[in-house]
Amino acid sequence: MMIEIFDQMVRMKSGGEMLECFERTREDKDVALAAYIQERVGENVLADGACAGKSGASKIAKLKSKLAKLSADKIANKILSLYLKALRAMIPKTLRDEIFINTSIGERHKWAYDSFSMSRLLGKAGYKNIKILDFKTSDITDFNQYLLDINQDGSAYKGCSSLYVECVK
């Protein structure tokens, strides 16, 4: 669990230490650790195509897995992301370097919280009815139909390792 927190905060390359952990687990065929990883982050590291394999068969398996989790919102977000990348490329380099943080690995997390510290901070900030939930539970009516934290097949969008909190101000 510590690798999840620290890797998200300091990762300097795609995959980071998490990918190396996944690859070691796959090489060692550690079923217990693979089950824990799948529960935490939603990735079956022992499956064909896991850990960014280079063979044609593994690429096809990975693509099939991704296609099964597609939704209209996720497609729209991908199109928006590609549009923003194209827009970024059209901005002069001198201005681009001032506006954009130049990283190819996505968002680097600046804070990491566990359920206890997050609940405590929210309480200090004046929030009430603080609830630690899971990806499929919410007091928001029909929340799951928006497919924000849940895939169309009912599985967690990013595994169960995310922290889901609802509260009222």
MORA-V445948 format. One line per field, one symbol per residue. psi: psi as a letter, one per 20 degrees, with the letter a starting at -180 (. if undefined). burial: # if it has 24 or more other ideal C-beta (glycine too) atoms within 12 Angstrom, else .. A space follows every 10 residues. Layout:
BEGIN
psi = ???
burial = ???
END
This chain:
BEGIN
psi = hhhgghhhhj piqpgbhggh gggggggiln gghgggghgg ijpniiqpir klqiqgghhg gggggghhjq rhghgghggg ghghgggghi pqghhghhgq onqjjapppi qpqrhghggg ggghjjqrlp pparhjpqip pkghiilgjq rhjirpgkaj iqpopqrp.
burial = ..##..##.. #....#.##. ###.##.... ..##.###.# ######..## #......... .#......#. .......... .......... .......... .......... .......#.. .#.......# ..###..... ...#..#.## #...###.## #####....
END
